[in-house]
Amino acid sequence: MRQHALRRTLLYAAVTAATIAGAAVSTTPAHAATGTSVITVGAGATVTVDDQLPTGTISGSLLNRDGTPAWAYLTVFDSAEQNFVTSVSVPSSGAFTLDLPAGSYKLNYRVRNAFDQWSGGKTSYETAVPVEVTAGQTVQVVETVLPTGSVGGRLTKADGSPAANVGVTASQPAGRQRLGLDEHRHRRAVPHRRPDAR
């Protein structure tokens, strides 16, 4: 008799229709970051493992501060170690739906391709509010775009003429968020920094 440990990284893939030489198999799906199942196999036998993860649904919407829909690029990370899980585009309707394995997640919104905000209206992964997904259930998430101000300016050469085709970026303290600006004449909305942001 031999024992094989099947290590599964549950946030990326499930073992489905895997054929293992052996006489008996017993697996218990975990539903956090990483789990291990021990499979006991015997010589000369074949066992098929169909191991599927229990899933739940995040049904959400992203709104501008006036209540109109906002568009963004949404990236999902697990709450334990900031591992990437999946990403989708939030359309102009502001609505999105995600089917995910049961677990805890943090959501990053790249709002209008201008700035980032995290679930719970936070400005960093560390302070983001986790979204808990339960198997067989739907959790509702409604996010509002952070309040913004604007940064404007004009770049010139030493002789006072416009400095064209120059990329400009703005960063929050400690470089936690980088904001893209436009060429030599630029104005871009940036989020106000909250006192609880890190």
C-alpha positions in Angstrom: 0.0 0.0 0.0 1.2 3.5 -0.7 -0.1 6.9 0.3 -0.1 9.9 -1.9 -0.7 13.4 -0.6 -2.6 15.5 -3.2 -1.8 19.1 -2.5 -4.4 21.5 -3.9 -4.2 25.2 -4.2 -8.0 25.8 -4.0 -8.1 29.3 -5.3 -6.7 28.4 -8.7 -8.0 25.0 -9.7 -9.9 21.9 -8.5 -9.0 18.3 -9.1 -11.6 17.0 -11.6 -11.8 13.6 -13.2 -8.3 12.8 -12.1 -7.5 9.1 -12.5 -5.2 7.6 -9.8 -4.0 4.1 -9.6 -5.3 2.7 -6.3 -8.0 0.8 -4.6 -9.7 3.4 -2.3 -9.8 7.2 -2.2 -11.1 9.6 0.5 -10.8 13.3 0.1 -12.2 16.2 2.1 -12.3 19.6 0.2 -10.8 22.5 2.1 -12.2 26.0 1.4 -9.6 28.5 2.5 -6.2 29.0 0.9 -4.6 25.6 0.6 -5.7 22.2 1.7 -4.2 18.7 1.6 -6.1 15.4 0.9 -4.5 12.0 1.6 -5.4 9.4 -0.9 -4.7 5.7 -0.1 -4.1 3.6 -3.2 -3.5 -0.1 -3.7 -1.4 -1.8 -6.4 -3.2 -2.8 -9.6 -6.4 -0.7 -9.2 -7.7 2.5 -10.7 -9.7 5.2 -8.9 -11.3 8.3 -10.5 -11.4 11.4 -8.3 -14.0 14.0 -9.1 -13.3 16.7 -6.6 -15.4 19.9 -7.0 -15.2 23.0 -4.8 -18.3 24.4 -3.3 -19.0 27.8 -4.8 -20.9 31.0 -3.9 -21.7 34.2 -5.8 -20.7 37.8 -5.4 -23.4 40.1 -7.0 -22.2 43.7 -7.0 -22.5 47.2 -8.4 -20.2 50.2 -8.5 -21.7 53.6 -8.4 -20.5 57.2 -8.8 -21.2 59.5 -6.0 -24.3 60.8 -7.7 -25.7 57.3 -7.9 -25.1 56.7 -11.5 -23.2 53.5 -12.6 -19.4 53.6 -12.8 -17.1 51.4 -14.8 -13.9 49.9 -13.6 -11.6 46.9 -14.0 -12.1 44.6 -11.0 -9.4 42.3 -9.6 -10.1 39.7 -6.9 -7.5 38.6 -4.3 -7.8 36.2 -1.5 -7.9 37.8 2.0 -5.1 35.7 3.5 -2.0 36.4 1.3 -3.1 38.7 -1.5 -3.0 35.9 -4.1 -4.6 36.8 -7.4 -7.9 34.9 -8.0 -9.6 36.4 -11.1 -10.4 39.7 -12.8 -13.3 41.1 -14.8 -14.3 44.3 -16.4 -17.2 46.2 -14.7 -19.3 47.5 -17.7 -20.9 50.9 -18.0 -24.0 49.4 -16.2 -21.8 49.2 -13.0 -23.1 45.6 -12.3 -21.0 42.5 -12.0 -21.4 38.9 -10.9 -18.6 36.5 -9.8 -18.9 32.8 -9.0 -16.1 31.9 -6.6 -15.1 29.0 -4.3 -16.3 29.6 -0.7 -13.8 31.8 1.1 -12.8 35.3 1.9 -11.8 37.8 -0.8 -10.7 41.5 -1.2 -11.8 43.4 -4.3 -9.7 46.0 -6.1 -11.4 48.4 -8.5 -9.4 50.3 -11.1 -11.9 53.1 -11.4 -12.2 54.6 -14.9 -8.6 53.6 -15.4 -7.6 56.6 -13.2 -7.2 55.3 -9.6 -7.6 52.3 -7.4 -9.9 51.7 -4.5 -10.6 48.5 -2.5 -13.7 46.8 -1.1 -15.3 48.8 1.7 -14.2 52.1 0.2 -10.6 51.7 1.3 -7.4 52.7 -0.5 -5.1 49.7 0.2 -5.2 45.9 0.4 -4.3 46.0 4.1 -7.4 48.1 5.0 -9.8 46.6 2.5 -13.0 45.0 3.9 -13.1 41.2 3.1 -16.1 39.9 1.2 -17.1 36.5 2.6 -18.4 34.0 0.1 -20.6 31.1 1.4 -21.2 28.0 -0.6 -24.6 28.0 -2.4 -25.3 31.6 -1.4 -25.1 35.1 -3.0 -23.6 38.0 -1.2 -24.6 41.5 -2.3 -21.8 44.2 -2.7 -22.5 47.8 -3.4 -19.5 50.1 -3.7 -19.5 53.9 -4.2 -16.6 55.6 -5.9 -14.4 57.5 -3.5 -14.7 61.3 -3.4 -12.1 62.9 -5.8 -10.4 66.2 -6.3 -8.2 67.2 -9.3 -4.6 67.9 -10.1 -3.8 70.2 -13.0 -0.6 71.7 -14.3 1.5 72.6 -17.3 5.1 71.4 -18.0 7.5 73.7 -19.8 11.0 73.6 -21.0 13.7 75.9 -19.6 12.9 78.5 -22.3 9.2 78.5 -21.3 7.9 76.5 -24.3 5.5 73.6 -23.7 7.2 70.2 -22.9 5.1 67.9 -25.0 4.8 64.1 -24.9 6.0 63.8 -21.3 4.4 61.2 -19.1 3.4 62.4 -15.6 2.5 60.2 -12.6 1.2 61.1 -9.1 1.8 58.8 -6.2 0.4 58.7 -2.7 2.8 58.6 0.3 5.0 55.5 0.4 4.0 54.9 -3.3 0.9 52.9 -2.4 -1.0 54.1 -5.4 0.2 55.5 -8.7 -2.1 57.7 -10.8 -1.5 58.3 -14.5 -1.8 61.8 -15.9 -1.8 63.2 -19.5 1.0 64.8 -21.4 2.0 68.5 -21.0 -1.5 69.8 -20.2 -3.3 67.5 -17.8 -6.0 67.3 -15.3 -7.0 64.1 -13.6 -9.3 63.3 -10.7 -7.6 61.8 -7.7 -9.2 60.3 -4.6 -9.2 62.1 -1.3 -7.1 60.2 1.2 -9.1 59.0 4.2 -7.7 59.2 7.8 -8.1 55.4 8.2 -6.1 54.7 5.0 -2.6 53.2 5.3 
